[in-house]
Amino acid sequence: MNNLLQKELNANKISHAYLFESANTETALEDIKEFVCKIFGNEGLDNNPDFFLILPDDKTLKIEQVRQMQKDIVIKPIRFEKKIFVLHNADKMTEQSQNCILKTLEEPPEYAIIILNVTNSDKLIETILSRVKKIKLDFSQENIKEYPEIERIINNIEVLDTYDLLKTADFFTENKDDIMDILNYMLKYCEKKLHKSVLSVGEKNDNILVDRLVKIIEVVDNSINDLNRNCNFNMVIDNMLMSIAEN
């Protein structure tokens, strides 16, 4: 966990609002959850009535979600001294959402902590940035585990049929404990391959491959969000593979 956060925990000087910025918001989310767990005295987050994880709805964080958070935040904590709200991929807030949440950041309840998890803080309005403590997280590429099976799937995506893709569900199930690392690697590998495809010239199937990679990135991103919502693991993976196959 970030050294600054550990110092704040040790000194019991927790801020009311944080902004975590990282190129990998999924890995950052794991750091945030570790931080939140320690605030709660190392209690788990499952079924914790004082912890709220807010995820984008259809690619954006809508004003309705922020308004619901504002309704929840005025209710005092049920079990702990703090009530913590994490807005995942908060740079996907609409302009309305940003203006709406600003009111809460200006005068939050004393027991509330709001954490924004973003890839690009430049997408947030300056008045929000001035009211949060910024934590920059950098995850070394050297520490990212590679998954050859993922590379095999993506490299052969144009020839794999539905049956072949569904058979790969066994790989995801066997590595369930590392699923977030695997899906994030899948995103990064697709993005890398997409970049190379866009730069290439004269290839007959370039446009087809680009469209397919874009779709895979969207499907995998949605699957990560579904897993963060605690949706059924097998159903998420099966739906992901079916969606990729249908593309």
C-alpha positions as CSV (number, residue, x, y, z in Angstrom):
1,M,0.0,0.0,0.0
2,N,1.1,3.6,-0.7
3,N,3.5,4.9,2.0
4,L,1.6,8.2,2.4
5,L,-1.6,6.3,3.2
6,Q,0.1,4.1,5.7
7,K,1.5,7.2,7.5
8,E,-2.0,8.7,7.6
9,L,-3.4,5.5,9.0
10,N,-0.6,5.3,11.7
11,A,-1.2,9.0,12.6
12,N,-5.0,8.5,12.5
13,K,-5.2,11.5,10.1
14,I,-7.5,10.3,7.4
15,S,-8.7,12.9,4.9
16,H,-12.4,13.2,4.0
17,A,-11.7,12.9,0.2
18,Y,-9.0,11.2,-1.9
19,L,-8.3,10.9,-5.6
20,F,-6.3,7.9,-6.7
21,E,-4.8,8.3,-10.2
22,S,-3.3,5.3,-12.0
23,A,-3.0,3.9,-15.5
24,N,-4.5,0.7,-14.1
25,T,-7.6,1.6,-12.1
26,E,-8.4,-2.1,-11.5
27,T,-5.0,-2.6,-9.7
28,A,-5.6,0.7,-8.0
29,L,-9.0,-0.5,-6.8
30,E,-7.3,-3.4,-5.0
31,D,-5.0,-0.9,-3.2
32,I,-8.0,1.2,-2.3
33,K,-9.8,-1.8,-0.9
34,E,-6.8,-2.6,1.2
35,F,-6.7,1.0,2.5
36,V,-10.5,0.9,3.3
37,C,-10.1,-2.4,5.1
38,K,-7.5,-1.0,7.4
39,I,-9.7,2.0,8.1
40,F,-12.4,-0.5,9.1
41,G,-9.9,-2.2,11.4
42,N,-9.1,-4.9,8.9
43,E,-12.7,-6.0,8.6
44,G,-13.8,-7.4,5.3
45,L,-15.8,-5.4,2.8
46,D,-18.3,-8.1,1.9
47,N,-21.7,-7.3,3.3
48,N,-20.2,-4.2,5.1
49,P,-23.1,-1.8,5.5
50,D,-20.7,1.2,5.7
51,F,-18.9,0.5,2.4
52,F,-20.2,1.6,-1.0
53,L,-18.5,0.8,-4.3
54,I,-20.1,2.8,-7.1
55,L,-19.3,1.6,-10.6
56,P,-20.1,3.3,-14.0
57,D,-23.5,2.5,-15.4
58,D,-23.3,2.0,-19.1
59,K,-19.8,3.5,-19.4
60,T,-20.6,6.7,-17.4
61,L,-21.2,7.6,-13.7
62,K,-24.5,9.3,-14.0
63,I,-26.0,12.1,-11.9
64,E,-28.6,9.6,-10.5
65,Q,-25.8,7.5,-9.0
66,V,-24.3,10.6,-7.4
67,R,-27.7,11.6,-6.0
68,Q,-28.2,8.2,-4.6
69,M,-24.8,8.4,-2.9
70,Q,-25.9,11.8,-1.4
71,K,-29.0,10.2,0.0
72,D,-26.9,7.4,1.5
73,I,-24.1,9.6,2.9
74,V,-26.4,11.6,5.2
75,I,-27.3,8.4,7.1
76,K,-24.9,7.8,9.9
77,P,-22.7,4.7,9.8
78,I,-24.3,1.5,11.0
79,R,-21.4,-0.6,12.3
80,F,-18.2,1.5,12.1
81,E,-17.1,5.1,12.9
82,K,-16.7,5.8,9.2
83,K,-18.8,5.5,6.1
84,I,-16.8,5.1,2.9
85,F,-17.8,5.6,-0.7
86,V,-15.5,4.6,-3.6
87,L,-16.3,5.9,-7.1
88,H,-14.6,3.6,-9.5
89,N,-13.5,5.1,-12.8
90,A,-14.7,8.5,-11.5
91,D,-13.2,10.2,-14.5
92,K,-16.3,8.8,-16.3
93,M,-18.6,11.1,-14.4
94,T,-20.7,13.3,-16.6
95,E,-20.4,17.0,-16.2
96,Q,-23.7,17.0,-14.3
97,S,-22.4,14.3,-12.0
98,Q,-19.2,16.3,-11.3
99,N,-21.1,19.5,-10.5
100,C,-23.5,17.5,-8.3
101,I,-20.8,15.7,-6.2
102,L,-18.9,18.9,-5.7
103,K,-21.6,20.0,-3.1
104,T,-20.8,16.8,-1.1
105,L,-17.1,17.3,-1.3
106,E,-17.4,20.9,0.0
107,E,-19.3,19.9,3.1
108,P,-19.2,16.1,3.7
109,P,-20.4,14.6,7.0
110,E,-17.6,14.2,9.5
111,Y,-17.8,10.4,9.4
112,A,-17.7,10.2,5.6
113,I,-14.8,9.4,3.3
114,I,-15.1,9.7,-0.5
115,I,-12.5,8.1,-2.8
116,L,-12.3,8.8,-6.5
117,N,-10.4,6.2,-8.6
118,V,-9.4,7.6,-12.0
119,T,-7.1,7.0,-14.9
120,N,-7.0,10.7,-16.0
121,S,-7.6,13.4,-13.4
122,D,-7.6,16.0,-16.2
123,K,-11.2,14.9,-17.0
124,L,-12.4,16.2,-13.7
125,I,-13.3,19.9,-13.1
126,E,-10.7,21.9,-11.1
127,T,-13.0,22.6,-8.2
128,I,-13.2,18.8,-7.5
129,L,-9.4,18.5,-7.8
130,S,-9.0,21.3,-5.2
131,R,-11.0,19.4,-2.6
132,V,-9.4,16.0,-2.7
133,K,-6.0,14.6,-1.6
134,K,-4.3,13.3,-4.7
135,I,-2.5,9.9,-4.6
136,K,-0.5,8.9,-7.7
137,L,-0.1,5.2,-8.1
138,D,2.4,3.8,-10.5
139,F,2.5,0.1,-11.1
140,S,5.7,-1.2,-12.6
141,Q,5.3,-3.1,-15.9
142,E,8.1,-5.4,-14.7
143,N,5.8,-6.8,-12.1
144,I,2.9,-7.6,-14.4
145,K,2.5,-11.3,-14.9
146,E,2.1,-12.5,-18.5
147,Y,-0.5,-15.1,-19.5
148,P,0.4,-17.0,-22.7
149,E,-3.1,-18.5,-22.9
150,I,-4.6,-15.0,-23.1
151,E,-2.1,-14.2,-25.9
152,R,-3.0,-17.4,-27.7
153,I,-6.7,-16.5,-27.6
154,I,-6.3,-13.0,-28.8
155,N,-3.7,-13.9,-31.5
156,N,-6.1,-16.5,-32.9
157,I,-9.3,-14.5,-32.4
158,E,-10.1,-14.4,-36.1
159,V,-10.0,-18.2,-36.5
160,L,-11.4,-19.4,-33.2
161,D,-15.1,-20.4,-33.4
162,T,-17.7,-20.2,-30.6
163,Y,-16.9,-23.8,-29.5
164,D,-13.2,-23.1,-29.2
165,L,-13.8,-19.9,-27.3
166,L,-16.2,-21.5,-24.8
167,K,-13.6,-24.2,-24.1
168,T,-11.3,-21.6,-22.8
169,A,-13.7,-21.1,-19.9
170,D,-11.8,-23.8,-18.1
171,F,-8.6,-21.7,-18.1
172,F,-10.5,-18.8,-16.4
173,T,-12.1,-21.1,-13.9
174,E,-8.8,-22.8,-13.0
175,N,-7.2,-19.4,-12.4
176,K,-10.2,-17.8,-10.6
177,D,-8.1,-16.4,-7.8
178,D,-6.1,-14.4,-10.4
179,I,-9.1,-13.4,-12.5
180,M,-8.6,-9.6,-12.2
181,D,-5.0,-9.8,-13.2
182,I,-5.9,-12.0,-16.1
183,L,-8.7,-9.8,-17.4
184,N,-6.5,-6.7,-17.0
185,Y,-3.7,-8.5,-18.9
186,M,-6.3,-9.3,-21.5
187,L,-7.2,-5.6,-21.8
188,K,-3.5,-4.5,-22.0
189,Y,-2.7,-7.1,-24.6
190,C,-5.7,-6.2,-26.8
191,E,-4.8,-2.5,-26.5
192,K,-1.2,-3.3,-27.5
193,K,-2.4,-5.3,-30.5
194,L,-4.9,-2.7,-31.4
195,H,-2.2,0.0,-31.5
196,K,-0.1,-2.1,-33.8
197,S,-3.1,-2.8,-36.1
198,V,-4.0,0.8,-36.3
199,L,-0.4,1.7,-37.3
200,S,-0.1,-1.0,-39.9
201,V,-0.9,0.0,-43.5
202,G,-2.2,-2.1,-46.4
203,E,-3.3,-5.1,-44.5
204,K,-6.5,-6.6,-45.9
205,N,-8.2,-7.4,-42.6
206,D,-7.0,-4.4,-40.6
207,N,-10.4,-2.8,-40.2
208,I,-12.0,-6.1,-39.2
209,L,-9.4,-6.8,-36.6
210,V,-9.5,-3.3,-35.2
211,D,-13.3,-3.5,-34.8
212,R,-13.0,-6.9,-33.1
213,L,-10.3,-5.8,-30.7
214,V,-12.3,-2.7,-29.8
215,K,-15.3,-4.9,-29.0
216,I,-13.2,-7.3,-26.9
217,I,-11.9,-4.4,-24.9
218,E,-15.5,-3.2,-24.2
219,V,-16.7,-6.7,-23.3
220,V,-13.8,-7.4,-20.9
221,D,-14.2,-4.0,-19.3
222,N,-17.9,-4.8,-18.7
223,S,-16.9,-8.2,-17.3
224,I,-14.5,-6.6,-14.8
225,N,-17.3,-4.3,-13.6
226,D,-19.7,-7.2,-13.3
227,L,-17.3,-9.1,-11.1
228,N,-16.8,-6.0,-9.0
229,R,-20.5,-6.0,-8.5
230,N,-20.2,-9.6,-7.2
231,C,-22.1,-11.1,-10.1
232,N,-21.9,-14.9,-10.5
233,F,-18.4,-15.8,-11.7
234,N,-19.3,-18.5,-14.2
235,M,-22.1,-16.5,-15.7
236,V,-19.8,-13.5,-16.2
237,I,-17.1,-15.5,-17.9
238,D,-19.6,-17.4,-20.1
239,N,-21.3,-14.2,-21.1
240,M,-17.9,-12.6,-21.8
241,L,-16.8,-15.5,-24.1
242,M,-20.2,-15.6,-25.9
243,S,-20.1,-11.9,-26.5
244,I,-16.6,-12.2,-27.9
245,A,-17.6,-15.1,-30.1
246,E,-20.7,-13.3,-31.4
247,N,-18.5,-10.3,-32.5
